[in-house]
Protein backbone atom coordinates (compact mmCIF):
# COMPACT_ATOMS: atom_id res chain seq x y z
CA UNK A 1 0.00 0.00 0.00
CA UNK A 2 1.52 3.27 -1.12
CA UNK A 3 0.61 6.87 -0.34
CA UNK A 4 1.20 9.41 -3.10
CA UNK A 5 0.80 13.06 -2.15
CA UNK A 6 -0.67 15.02 -5.05
CA UNK A 7 -1.32 18.36 -3.39
CA UNK A 8 0.12 19.51 -0.06
CA UNK A 9 -0.70 23.24 0.01
CA UNK A 10 -3.43 24.95 1.97
CA UNK A 11 -6.13 27.36 0.76
CA UNK A 12 -4.81 28.18 -2.71
CA UNK A 13 -2.12 26.72 -4.94
CA UNK A 14 1.41 28.04 -5.08
CA UNK A 15 4.02 27.33 -7.74
CA UNK A 16 5.46 24.66 -5.39
CA UNK A 17 2.33 23.07 -3.91
CA UNK A 18 -1.03 22.28 -5.42
CA UNK A 19 -4.14 22.16 -3.22
CA UNK A 20 -5.21 19.06 -1.26
CA UNK A 21 -5.27 15.58 -2.75
CA UNK A 22 -3.77 12.29 -1.56
CA UNK A 23 -3.84 9.02 -3.48
CA UNK A 24 -3.53 5.63 -1.81
CA UNK A 25 -2.54 2.79 -4.16
CA UNK A 26 -3.70 -0.54 -2.75
CA UNK A 27 -3.43 -3.63 -4.95
CA UNK A 28 -5.11 -2.76 -8.25
CA UNK A 29 -7.15 0.14 -6.96
CA UNK A 30 -6.50 3.76 -6.09
CA UNK A 31 -8.39 5.62 -3.36
CA UNK A 32 -8.32 9.41 -3.52
CA UNK A 33 -8.67 11.57 -0.42
CA UNK A 34 -9.75 15.11 -1.32
CA UNK A 35 -9.55 16.45 -4.84
CA UNK A 36 -8.59 20.12 -5.07
CA UNK A 37 -8.51 21.97 -8.39
CA UNK A 38 -5.82 20.64 -10.70
CA UNK A 39 -5.68 17.17 -9.15
CA UNK A 40 -6.17 15.48 -12.53
CA UNK A 41 -3.05 17.18 -13.85
CA UNK A 42 -1.08 16.31 -10.70
CA UNK A 43 -2.12 12.69 -11.29
CA UNK A 44 -0.71 12.93 -14.81
CA UNK A 45 2.62 14.06 -13.37
CA UNK A 46 2.58 11.22 -10.81
CA UNK A 47 3.00 7.43 -10.84
CA UNK A 48 -0.76 6.98 -10.34
CA UNK A 49 -3.15 6.40 -13.23
CA UNK A 50 -6.26 8.53 -12.82
CA UNK A 51 -8.30 5.79 -14.48
CA UNK A 52 -7.55 3.41 -11.59
CA UNK A 53 -9.35 5.56 -9.02
CA UNK A 54 -12.34 3.65 -7.69
CA UNK A 55 -13.32 5.70 -4.63
CA UNK A 56 -12.98 9.32 -3.60
CA UNK A 57 -13.35 10.60 -0.04
CA UNK A 58 -13.88 14.34 0.45
CA UNK A 59 -13.23 15.77 3.92
CA UNK A 60 -15.22 19.01 3.51
CA UNK A 61 -16.56 21.41 0.95
CA UNK A 62 -13.99 24.17 0.90
CA UNK A 63 -12.91 24.69 -2.69
CA UNK A 64 -9.30 23.65 -2.20
CA UNK A 65 -10.52 20.17 -1.23
CA UNK A 66 -13.09 19.37 -3.93
CA UNK A 67 -13.03 21.72 -6.93
CA UNK A 68 -10.96 19.23 -8.96
CA UNK A 69 -13.80 16.70 -8.99
CA UNK A 70 -15.62 18.11 -12.02
CA UNK A 71 -12.60 18.03 -14.32
CA UNK A 72 -11.46 14.63 -13.12
CA UNK A 73 -14.93 13.11 -13.56
CA UNK A 74 -15.12 14.60 -17.04
CA UNK A 75 -11.67 13.45 -18.15
CA UNK A 76 -12.50 9.92 -17.01
CA UNK A 77 -15.49 10.07 -19.37
CA UNK A 78 -13.41 11.39 -22.25
CA UNK A 79 -11.07 8.47 -21.66
CA UNK A 80 -14.05 6.11 -21.90
CA UNK A 81 -14.28 4.87 -18.31
CA UNK A 82 -17.15 2.48 -17.75
CA UNK A 83 -16.66 1.25 -14.16
CA UNK A 84 -18.58 3.06 -11.40
CA UNK A 85 -16.95 5.79 -9.33
CA UNK A 86 -17.87 6.08 -5.66
CA UNK A 87 -17.65 9.46 -3.96
CA UNK A 88 -18.06 9.91 -0.20
CA UNK A 89 -18.28 13.20 1.65
CA UNK A 90 -20.06 15.12 4.41
CA UNK A 91 -23.73 16.07 4.32
CA UNK A 92 -24.61 17.57 0.95
CA UNK A 93 -22.14 15.45 -1.00
CA UNK A 94 -24.75 13.84 -3.19
CA UNK A 95 -26.36 17.20 -4.06
CA UNK A 96 -22.99 18.81 -4.69
CA UNK A 97 -21.85 16.06 -7.06
CA UNK A 98 -25.17 16.38 -8.88
CA UNK A 99 -24.62 20.15 -9.22
CA UNK A 100 -21.03 19.74 -10.36
CA UNK A 101 -21.87 17.21 -13.03
CA UNK A 102 -24.59 19.54 -14.31
CA UNK A 103 -22.25 22.47 -14.91
CA UNK A 104 -22.01 23.20 -18.60
CA UNK A 105 -22.43 20.67 -21.40
CA UNK A 106 -21.43 17.37 -20.01
CA UNK A 107 -22.37 13.75 -19.58
CA UNK A 108 -20.61 10.77 -18.01
CA UNK A 109 -19.97 7.40 -19.60
CA UNK A 110 -20.07 5.60 -16.24
CA UNK A 111 -22.19 5.63 -13.08
CA UNK A 112 -21.24 7.93 -10.20
CA UNK A 113 -22.39 6.80 -6.79
CA UNK A 114 -22.22 9.74 -4.38
CA UNK A 115 -22.99 9.16 -0.72
CA UNK A 116 -23.25 11.43 2.32
CA UNK A 117 -21.43 9.97 5.32
CA UNK A 118 -21.31 11.17 8.90
CA UNK A 119 -19.05 10.89 11.94
CA UNK A 120 -19.26 7.37 13.38
CA UNK A 121 -19.95 5.71 10.03
CA UNK A 122 -17.86 2.71 9.06
CA UNK A 123 -17.85 2.08 5.33
CA UNK A 124 -17.10 -1.59 4.75
CA UNK A 125 -15.33 -2.77 1.61
CA UNK A 126 -14.10 -6.22 0.62
CA UNK A 127 -10.95 -6.36 2.71
CA UNK A 128 -10.74 -2.98 4.35
CA UNK A 129 -12.98 -0.37 5.90
CA UNK A 130 -13.02 3.40 6.09
CA UNK A 131 -13.99 4.85 9.46
CA UNK A 132 -15.41 8.38 9.57
CA UNK A 133 -14.87 10.85 12.41
CA UNK A 134 -15.65 14.51 13.04
CA UNK A 135 -12.96 17.12 12.49
CA UNK A 136 -13.05 20.55 14.16
CA UNK A 137 -12.98 23.04 11.32
CA UNK A 138 -14.93 26.19 10.41
CA UNK A 139 -17.46 24.15 8.40
CA UNK A 140 -18.69 20.54 8.78
CA UNK A 141 -15.60 18.43 8.12
CA UNK A 142 -14.65 14.77 8.34
CA UNK A 143 -11.55 12.74 9.08
CA UNK A 144 -11.05 9.31 7.53
CA UNK A 145 -9.26 6.20 8.74
CA UNK A 146 -8.46 3.56 6.14
CA UNK A 147 -8.12 0.23 7.99
CA UNK A 148 -7.21 -3.03 6.35
CA UNK A 149 -8.86 -6.15 7.73
CA UNK A 150 -6.57 -8.46 9.68
CA UNK A 151 -4.85 -11.13 7.62
CA UNK A 152 -4.97 -14.75 8.80
CA UNK A 153 -2.05 -15.80 10.99
CA UNK A 154 1.06 -17.37 9.47
CA UNK A 155 0.64 -21.04 8.40
CA UNK A 156 2.81 -23.40 10.46
CA UNK A 157 3.78 -26.02 7.89
CA UNK A 158 5.94 -28.25 10.13
CA UNK A 159 3.10 -28.34 12.67
CA UNK A 160 0.58 -29.31 9.97
CA UNK A 161 2.81 -32.13 8.72
CA UNK A 162 3.39 -33.30 12.28
CA UNK A 163 -0.39 -33.48 12.77
CA UNK A 164 -0.54 -35.75 9.72
CA UNK A 165 -2.23 -33.35 7.33
CA UNK A 166 -1.04 -34.05 3.77
CA UNK A 167 0.30 -31.16 1.67
CA UNK A 168 -2.03 -29.80 -1.02
CA UNK A 169 -5.61 -28.55 -0.97
CA UNK A 170 -6.02 -29.09 2.79
CA UNK A 171 -3.22 -26.61 3.45
CA UNK A 172 -4.85 -23.86 1.43
CA UNK A 173 -8.26 -24.58 2.93
CA UNK A 174 -6.84 -24.22 6.43
CA UNK A 175 -5.03 -21.04 5.38
CA UNK A 176 -8.38 -19.68 4.20
CA UNK A 177 -9.78 -20.33 7.67
CA UNK A 178 -11.76 -23.46 6.82
CA UNK A 179 -12.06 -26.52 9.08
CA UNK A 180 -11.20 -29.81 7.34
CA UNK A 181 -11.76 -33.51 7.91
CA UNK A 182 -9.00 -36.01 7.12
CA UNK A 183 -8.55 -39.64 8.12
CA UNK A 184 -11.56 -39.38 10.41
CA UNK A 185 -10.03 -36.47 12.27
CA UNK A 186 -11.12 -32.81 12.39
CA UNK A 187 -8.54 -30.05 11.99
CA UNK A 188 -9.42 -26.44 12.76
CA UNK A 189 -7.42 -23.48 11.39
CA UNK A 190 -6.28 -22.36 14.84
CA UNK A 191 -4.32 -25.65 15.12
CA UNK A 192 -1.95 -24.60 12.31
CA UNK A 193 -2.27 -20.81 12.05
CA UNK A 194 -0.54 -18.18 14.18
CA UNK A 195 -2.53 -15.27 15.57
CA UNK A 196 -4.19 -13.02 12.99
CA UNK A 197 -1.86 -10.31 11.73
CA UNK A 198 -3.26 -6.78 11.90
CA UNK A 199 -3.76 -4.84 8.65
CA UNK A 200 -2.31 -1.41 8.06
CA UNK A 201 -4.04 1.80 9.05
CA UNK A 202 -3.78 5.28 7.52
CA UNK A 203 -5.54 8.27 9.06
CA UNK A 204 -6.15 11.57 7.27
CA UNK A 205 -7.45 14.51 9.30
CA UNK A 206 -8.32 16.92 6.49
CA UNK A 207 -8.57 20.45 7.93
CA UNK A 208 -8.92 20.57 11.68
CA UNK A 209 -7.76 22.19 14.86
CA UNK A 210 -6.57 19.82 17.59
CA UNK A 211 -9.26 17.63 19.16
CA UNK A 212 -9.51 14.36 21.06
CA UNK A 213 -11.22 12.63 18.15
CA UNK A 214 -7.97 12.74 16.16
CA UNK A 215 -6.04 10.78 18.78
CA UNK A 216 -8.89 8.32 19.15
CA UNK A 217 -9.20 7.75 15.41
CA UNK A 218 -5.44 7.56 14.84
CA UNK A 219 -4.72 5.12 17.73
CA UNK A 220 -1.81 2.87 16.70
CA UNK A 221 -2.05 3.92 13.05
CA UNK A 222 0.83 3.31 10.67
CA UNK A 223 0.57 6.74 9.10
CA UNK A 224 -1.11 9.89 10.34
CA UNK A 225 -1.55 12.58 7.70
CA UNK A 226 -2.35 15.74 9.64
CA UNK A 227 -3.29 19.36 8.96
CA UNK A 228 -0.16 21.45 9.50
CA UNK A 229 -1.15 24.80 8.15
CA UNK A 230 1.45 26.73 10.12
CA UNK A 231 4.52 26.40 12.33
CA UNK A 232 4.38 27.25 16.05
CA UNK A 233 4.79 30.98 15.31
CA UNK A 234 1.23 31.23 14.00
CA UNK A 235 -0.38 28.44 16.02
CA UNK A 236 -3.03 30.64 17.59
CA UNK A 237 -4.06 32.13 14.25
CA UNK A 238 -4.07 28.65 12.72
CA UNK A 239 -6.41 27.32 15.42
CA UNK A 240 -8.73 30.30 15.08
CA UNK A 241 -9.26 29.30 11.42
CA UNK A 242 -9.86 25.64 12.35
CA UNK A 243 -6.34 24.51 11.49
CA UNK A 244 -3.35 23.06 13.37
CA UNK A 245 0.32 23.81 13.76
CA UNK A 246 2.94 21.16 13.02
CA UNK A 247 3.64 20.88 16.77
CA UNK A 248 -0.01 20.09 17.43
CA UNK A 249 0.04 17.50 14.65
CA UNK A 250 3.12 15.95 16.26
CA UNK A 251 1.43 15.87 19.66
CA UNK A 252 -1.52 14.00 18.14
CA UNK A 253 0.85 11.51 16.48
CA UNK A 254 2.62 10.98 19.79
CA UNK A 255 -0.58 10.60 21.81
CA UNK A 256 -1.98 8.17 19.25
CA UNK A 257 1.28 6.17 19.15
CA UNK A 258 1.35 6.53 15.36
CA UNK A 259 4.33 5.07 13.51
CA UNK A 260 4.79 7.94 11.06
CA UNK A 261 3.48 11.49 10.70
CA UNK A 262 3.09 13.43 7.48
CA UNK A 263 2.49 17.16 7.72
CA UNK A 264 0.33 18.59 4.95
CA UNK A 265 -1.94 21.54 4.00
CA UNK A 266 1.04 23.86 4.35
CA UNK A 267 0.06 27.53 4.15
CA UNK A 268 1.30 29.29 0.99
CA UNK A 269 2.93 31.86 3.28
CA UNK A 270 5.77 29.40 4.02
CA UNK A 271 8.55 29.39 1.45
CA UNK A 272 10.51 26.91 3.51
CA UNK A 273 9.39 24.39 6.10
CA UNK A 274 12.51 23.82 8.20
CA UNK A 275 11.10 25.44 11.33
CA UNK A 276 7.74 23.75 10.86
CA UNK A 277 9.48 20.39 10.70
CA UNK A 278 11.75 21.16 13.64
CA UNK A 279 8.71 22.09 15.77
CA UNK A 280 7.20 18.68 14.99
CA UNK A 281 10.34 16.58 15.41
CA UNK A 282 10.89 18.06 18.88
CA UNK A 283 7.68 16.26 19.88
CA UNK A 284 7.46 13.28 17.49
CA UNK A 285 10.61 12.19 15.77
CA UNK A 286 9.21 10.31 12.79
CA UNK A 287 7.68 13.46 11.26
CA UNK A 288 8.01 14.52 7.64
CA UNK A 289 6.68 17.46 5.64
CA UNK A 290 4.81 16.05 2.64
CA UNK A 291 5.78 17.58 -0.68
CA UNK A 292 3.80 17.28 -3.91
CA UNK A 293 4.67 13.83 -5.36
CA UNK A 294 6.20 12.48 -2.13
CA UNK A 295 5.59 8.70 -2.11
CA UNK A 296 5.55 6.50 0.97
CA UNK A 297 5.29 2.72 1.11
CA UNK A 298 3.21 1.73 4.15
CA UNK A 299 4.74 -1.35 5.76
CA UNK A 300 3.09 -3.78 8.16
CA UNK A 301 4.27 -3.36 11.74
CA UNK A 302 6.40 -6.52 11.41
CA UNK A 303 8.31 -4.88 8.55
CA UNK A 304 6.58 -6.76 5.72
CA UNK A 305 5.48 -4.81 2.66
CA UNK B 1 -0.58 44.91 -25.29
CA UNK B 2 0.76 41.46 -24.56
CA UNK B 3 -0.76 38.02 -25.01
CA UNK B 4 0.22 35.38 -22.45
CA UNK B 5 -0.85 31.82 -23.20
CA UNK B 6 -1.75 30.01 -19.98
CA UNK B 7 -3.22 26.80 -21.35
CA UNK B 8 -2.85 25.53 -24.91
CA UNK B 9 -4.11 21.95 -24.72
CA UNK B 10 -7.45 20.61 -25.88
CA UNK B 11 -10.02 18.54 -23.95
CA UNK B 12 -7.94 17.48 -20.94
CA UNK B 13 -4.61 18.58 -19.51
CA UNK B 14 -1.34 16.84 -20.29
CA UNK B 15 1.94 17.18 -18.42
CA UNK B 16 3.01 19.69 -21.10
CA UNK B 17 -0.17 21.68 -21.73
CA UNK B 18 -2.89 22.86 -19.41
CA UNK B 19 -6.42 23.39 -20.71
CA UNK B 20 -7.58 26.62 -22.37
CA UNK B 21 -6.83 30.06 -20.99
CA UNK B 22 -5.30 33.15 -22.58
CA UNK B 23 -4.46 36.38 -20.78
CA UNK B 24 -4.19 39.74 -22.51
CA UNK B 25 -2.30 42.40 -20.56
CA UNK B 26 -3.36 45.85 -21.65
CA UNK B 27 -2.16 48.86 -19.68
CA UNK B 28 -3.00 48.17 -16.02
CA UNK B 29 -5.66 45.55 -16.69
CA UNK B 30 -5.68 41.89 -17.65
CA UNK B 31 -8.42 40.31 -19.74
CA UNK B 32 -8.78 36.55 -19.56
CA UNK B 33 -10.19 34.49 -22.41
CA UNK B 34 -11.43 31.09 -21.20
CA UNK B 35 -10.48 29.69 -17.84
CA UNK B 36 -9.95 25.92 -17.80
CA UNK B 37 -9.23 24.02 -14.59
CA UNK B 38 -5.88 24.97 -13.09
CA UNK B 39 -5.73 28.43 -14.68
CA UNK B 40 -5.09 30.11 -11.32
CA UNK B 41 -1.97 28.02 -10.84
CA UNK B 42 -0.82 28.69 -14.41
CA UNK B 43 -1.21 32.40 -13.62
CA UNK B 44 1.02 31.93 -10.59
CA UNK B 45 3.69 30.43 -12.84
CA UNK B 46 3.34 33.29 -15.35
CA UNK B 47 4.21 36.99 -15.49
CA UNK B 48 0.54 37.91 -15.00
CA UNK B 49 -0.93 38.75 -11.58
CA UNK B 50 -4.27 37.02 -11.13
CA UNK B 51 -5.45 39.95 -9.02
CA UNK B 52 -5.21 42.27 -12.08
CA UNK B 53 -7.85 40.39 -14.04
CA UNK B 54 -10.83 42.68 -14.57
CA UNK B 55 -12.83 40.83 -17.23
CA UNK B 56 -13.21 37.21 -18.25
CA UNK B 57 -14.66 36.03 -21.57
CA UNK B 58 -15.74 32.39 -21.83
CA UNK B 59 -16.22 30.96 -25.32
CA UNK B 60 -18.41 27.97 -24.35
CA UNK B 61 -19.31 25.72 -21.49
CA UNK B 62 -17.18 22.67 -22.07
CA UNK B 63 -15.26 21.94 -18.87
CA UNK B 64 -11.81 22.55 -20.32
CA UNK B 65 -12.81 26.17 -21.00
CA UNK B 66 -14.46 27.24 -17.74
CA UNK B 67 -13.89 24.85 -14.80
CA UNK B 68 -11.09 27.02 -13.44
CA UNK B 69 -13.48 29.88 -12.70
CA UNK B 70 -14.61 28.68 -9.26
CA UNK B 71 -11.10 28.33 -7.86
CA UNK B 72 -9.91 31.59 -9.37
CA UNK B 73 -12.91 33.53 -8.06
CA UNK B 74 -12.37 32.01 -4.62
CA UNK B 75 -8.63 32.71 -4.47
CA UNK B 76 -9.31 36.33 -5.42
CA UNK B 77 -11.56 36.51 -2.35
CA UNK B 78 -8.98 34.90 -0.09
CA UNK B 79 -6.54 37.53 -1.33
CA UNK B 80 -9.05 40.24 -0.37
CA UNK B 81 -10.04 41.54 -3.79
CA UNK B 82 -12.65 44.28 -3.63
CA UNK B 83 -12.97 45.50 -7.23
CA UNK B 84 -15.76 43.99 -9.35
CA UNK B 85 -15.07 41.12 -11.73
CA UNK B 86 -16.96 41.00 -15.02
CA UNK B 87 -17.61 37.63 -16.67
CA UNK B 88 -19.04 37.30 -20.18
CA UNK B 89 -20.14 34.09 -21.86
CA UNK B 90 -22.81 32.47 -24.03
CA UNK B 91 -26.41 31.96 -22.94
CA UNK B 92 -26.56 30.53 -19.44
CA UNK B 93 -23.41 32.29 -18.25
CA UNK B 94 -25.15 34.18 -15.48
CA UNK B 95 -26.86 31.04 -14.15
CA UNK B 96 -23.67 29.01 -14.39
CA UNK B 97 -21.63 31.55 -12.45
CA UNK B 98 -24.36 31.62 -9.84
CA UNK B 99 -24.20 27.80 -9.58
CA UNK B 100 -20.42 27.75 -9.43
CA UNK B 101 -20.21 30.32 -6.68
CA UNK B 102 -22.75 28.31 -4.69
CA UNK B 103 -20.70 25.10 -4.68
CA UNK B 104 -19.59 24.29 -1.16
CA UNK B 105 -18.96 26.82 1.61
CA UNK B 106 -17.97 29.99 -0.04
CA UNK B 107 -18.55 33.70 -0.30
CA UNK B 108 -16.91 36.46 -2.31
CA UNK B 109 -15.46 39.71 -1.02
CA UNK B 110 -16.23 41.57 -4.25
CA UNK B 111 -19.09 41.85 -6.74
CA UNK B 112 -19.22 39.50 -9.73
CA UNK B 113 -21.08 40.82 -12.74
CA UNK B 114 -21.90 37.92 -15.06
CA UNK B 115 -23.53 38.64 -18.41
CA UNK B 116 -24.86 36.48 -21.22
CA UNK B 117 -23.72 37.74 -24.62
CA UNK B 118 -24.69 36.60 -28.10
CA UNK B 119 -23.29 36.66 -31.63
CA UNK B 120 -23.45 40.19 -33.02
CA UNK B 121 -23.03 41.87 -29.63
CA UNK B 122 -20.42 44.57 -29.30
CA UNK B 123 -19.35 45.12 -25.70
CA UNK B 124 -18.03 48.70 -25.41
CA UNK B 125 -15.36 49.60 -22.87
CA UNK B 126 -13.51 52.85 -22.30
CA UNK B 127 -11.00 52.62 -25.13
CA UNK B 128 -11.66 49.25 -26.71
CA UNK B 129 -14.53 46.99 -27.58
CA UNK B 130 -15.07 43.25 -27.69
CA UNK B 131 -17.06 41.98 -30.65
CA UNK B 132 -18.88 38.65 -30.33
CA UNK B 133 -19.43 36.17 -33.17
CA UNK B 134 -20.77 32.65 -33.52
CA UNK B 135 -18.36 29.72 -33.63
CA UNK B 136 -19.32 26.35 -35.17
CA UNK B 137 -18.82 23.83 -32.41
CA UNK B 138 -20.83 20.93 -30.95
CA UNK B 139 -22.47 23.23 -28.39
CA UNK B 140 -23.31 26.98 -28.49
CA UNK B 141 -19.92 28.68 -28.70
CA UNK B 142 -18.64 32.19 -29.24
CA UNK B 143 -15.60 33.85 -30.80
CA UNK B 144 -14.29 37.15 -29.48
CA UNK B 145 -12.52 40.05 -31.18
CA UNK B 146 -10.74 42.53 -28.92
CA UNK B 147 -10.51 45.81 -30.85
CA UNK B 148 -8.81 48.92 -29.55
CA UNK B 149 -10.38 52.24 -30.52
CA UNK B 150 -8.44 54.29 -33.05
CA UNK B 151 -5.94 56.72 -31.55
CA UNK B 152 -5.99 60.35 -32.72
CA UNK B 153 -3.66 61.11 -35.64
CA UNK B 154 -0.11 62.32 -34.99
CA UNK B 155 0.15 66.00 -33.93
CA UNK B 156 1.94 68.13 -36.53
CA UNK B 157 3.83 70.61 -34.34
CA UNK B 158 5.56 72.62 -37.14
CA UNK B 159 2.20 73.05 -38.86
CA UNK B 160 0.59 74.29 -35.61
CA UNK B 161 3.36 76.82 -35.05
CA UNK B 162 3.12 77.93 -38.68
CA UNK B 163 -0.62 78.55 -38.15
CA UNK B 164 0.29 80.78 -35.21
CA UNK B 165 -0.97 78.57 -32.40
CA UNK B 166 1.17 79.12 -29.30
CA UNK B 167 2.69 76.08 -27.57
CA UNK B 168 0.97 74.96 -24.32
CA UNK B 169 -2.60 74.13 -23.41
CA UNK B 170 -3.90 74.74 -26.96
CA UNK B 171 -1.65 71.96 -28.25
CA UNK B 172 -2.99 69.40 -25.84
CA UNK B 173 -6.60 70.52 -26.41
CA UNK B 174 -6.17 70.01 -30.14
CA UNK B 175 -4.50 66.64 -29.55
CA UNK B 176 -7.54 65.66 -27.49
CA UNK B 177 -9.74 66.46 -30.50
CA UNK B 178 -11.07 69.80 -29.24
CA UNK B 179 -11.62 72.90 -31.39
CA UNK B 180 -9.96 76.07 -30.04
CA UNK B 181 -10.24 79.81 -30.53
CA UNK B 182 -7.11 81.98 -30.56
CA UNK B 183 -6.55 85.54 -31.72
CA UNK B 184 -10.09 85.63 -33.13
CA UNK B 185 -9.40 82.59 -35.28
CA UNK B 186 -10.88 79.06 -35.00
CA UNK B 187 -8.61 76.05 -35.21
CA UNK B 188 -10.04 72.55 -35.65
CA UNK B 189 -8.10 69.38 -34.78
CA UNK B 190 -8.02 68.15 -38.39
CA UNK B 191 -5.87 71.19 -39.23
CA UNK B 192 -2.97 69.87 -37.10
CA UNK B 193 -3.61 66.14 -36.68
CA UNK B 194 -2.79 63.35 -39.14
CA UNK B 195 -5.37 60.67 -39.90
CA UNK B 196 -6.53 58.59 -36.93
CA UNK B 197 -4.25 55.61 -36.28
CA UNK B 198 -6.04 52.25 -36.01
CA UNK B 199 -5.87 50.33 -32.72
CA UNK B 200 -4.75 46.75 -32.46
CA UNK B 201 -7.05 43.77 -32.91
CA UNK B 202 -6.83 40.27 -31.45
CA UNK B 203 -9.28 37.53 -32.43
CA UNK B 204 -9.80 34.31 -30.50
CA UNK B 205 -11.94 31.59 -32.06
CA UNK B 206 -12.32 29.26 -29.08
CA UNK B 207 -13.37 25.80 -30.32
CA UNK B 208 -14.71 25.80 -33.86
CA UNK B 209 -14.64 24.09 -37.20
CA UNK B 210 -13.92 26.34 -40.19
CA UNK B 211 -16.64 28.86 -41.05
CA UNK B 212 -16.99 32.18 -42.89
CA UNK B 213 -17.65 34.05 -39.65
CA UNK B 214 -14.03 33.52 -38.58
CA UNK B 215 -12.63 35.27 -41.64
CA UNK B 216 -15.16 38.07 -41.31
CA UNK B 217 -14.41 38.61 -37.60
CA UNK B 218 -10.64 38.34 -38.06
CA UNK B 219 -10.41 40.72 -41.06
CA UNK B 220 -7.07 42.58 -40.87
CA UNK B 221 -6.46 41.50 -37.29
CA UNK B 222 -3.01 41.71 -35.74
CA UNK B 223 -3.26 38.31 -34.10
CA UNK B 224 -5.58 35.40 -34.81
CA UNK B 225 -5.64 32.74 -32.09
CA UNK B 226 -7.30 29.74 -33.71
CA UNK B 227 -8.46 26.25 -32.74
CA UNK B 228 -5.87 23.81 -34.05
CA UNK B 229 -6.88 20.57 -32.41
CA UNK B 230 -5.14 18.37 -34.98
CA UNK B 231 -2.75 18.36 -37.91
CA UNK B 232 -3.96 17.59 -41.45
CA UNK B 233 -3.84 13.83 -40.78
CA UNK B 234 -6.93 14.00 -38.57
CA UNK B 235 -8.65 17.01 -40.14
CA UNK B 236 -11.86 15.17 -40.94
CA UNK B 237 -12.17 13.76 -37.42
CA UNK B 238 -11.34 17.17 -35.99
CA UNK B 239 -14.12 18.83 -38.00
CA UNK B 240 -16.63 16.16 -37.00
CA UNK B 241 -16.05 17.16 -33.36
CA UNK B 242 -16.42 20.88 -34.16
CA UNK B 243 -12.69 21.57 -34.29
CA UNK B 244 -10.14 22.66 -36.91
CA UNK B 245 -6.82 21.46 -38.24
CA UNK B 246 -3.80 23.76 -38.26
CA UNK B 247 -4.08 24.01 -42.05
CA UNK B 248 -7.66 25.26 -41.75
CA UNK B 249 -6.56 27.78 -39.12
CA UNK B 250 -3.85 28.97 -41.52
CA UNK B 251 -6.34 29.30 -44.37
CA UNK B 252 -8.53 31.49 -42.15
CA UNK B 253 -5.52 33.66 -41.22
CA UNK B 254 -4.63 34.03 -44.90
CA UNK B 255 -8.18 34.83 -46.01
CA UNK B 256 -8.55 37.38 -43.20
CA UNK B 257 -5.16 38.96 -44.01
CA UNK B 258 -4.12 38.53 -40.36
CA UNK B 259 -0.61 39.59 -39.37
CA UNK B 260 0.12 36.64 -37.08
CA UNK B 261 -1.47 33.26 -36.35
CA UNK B 262 -1.24 31.34 -33.09
CA UNK B 263 -2.35 27.71 -33.10
CA UNK B 264 -3.86 26.51 -29.84
CA UNK B 265 -6.15 23.86 -28.26
CA UNK B 266 -3.66 21.18 -29.34
CA UNK B 267 -4.99 17.65 -28.84
CA UNK B 268 -3.20 15.70 -26.08
CA UNK B 269 -2.54 12.99 -28.69
CA UNK B 270 0.27 15.10 -30.19
CA UNK B 271 3.62 14.72 -28.44
CA UNK B 272 5.25 16.97 -30.99
CA UNK B 273 3.79 19.65 -33.23
CA UNK B 274 6.30 19.87 -36.08
CA UNK B 275 3.93 18.48 -38.69
CA UNK B 276 1.05 20.56 -37.37
CA UNK B 277 3.16 23.70 -37.75
CA UNK B 278 4.47 22.67 -41.18
CA UNK B 279 0.89 22.17 -42.41
CA UNK B 280 0.07 25.72 -41.31
CA UNK B 281 3.21 27.44 -42.57
CA UNK B 282 2.65 25.94 -46.04
CA UNK B 283 -0.47 28.15 -46.21
CA UNK B 284 0.31 31.10 -43.90
CA UNK B 285 3.93 31.76 -43.09
CA UNK B 286 3.59 33.77 -39.88
CA UNK B 287 2.16 30.81 -37.95
CA UNK B 288 3.28 29.65 -34.52
CA UNK B 289 2.17 26.86 -32.19
CA UNK B 290 1.35 28.44 -28.83
CA UNK B 291 2.96 26.74 -25.84
CA UNK B 292 1.95 27.25 -22.21
CA UNK B 293 3.58 30.53 -21.11
CA UNK B 294 4.36 31.74 -24.65
CA UNK B 295 4.23 35.56 -24.57
CA UNK B 296 3.67 37.82 -27.57
CA UNK B 297 3.84 41.60 -27.71
CA UNK B 298 1.17 42.88 -30.10
CA UNK B 299 2.58 45.78 -32.12
CA UNK B 300 0.67 48.44 -34.02
CA UNK B 301 0.79 47.95 -37.79
CA UNK B 302 3.31 50.82 -38.08
CA UNK B 303 5.68 48.92 -35.80
CA UNK B 304 4.99 50.96 -32.64
CA UNK B 305 4.50 49.08 -29.38
Interface residues (C-beta under 8 A of the other chain):
Chain A: X11 X12 X13 X14 X15 X18 X19 X37 X38 X40 X41 X44 X45 X60 X61 X62 X63 X64 X66 X67 X68 X70 X71 X74 X75 X78 X79 X96 X99 X100 X102 X103 X104 X105 X106 X138 X139
Chain B: X11 X12 X13 X14 X15 X18 X19 X37 X38 X40 X41 X44 X45 X60 X61 X62 X63 X64 X66 X67 X68 X70 X71 X74 X75 X78 X79 X96 X99 X100 X102 X103 X104 X105 X106 X138 X139
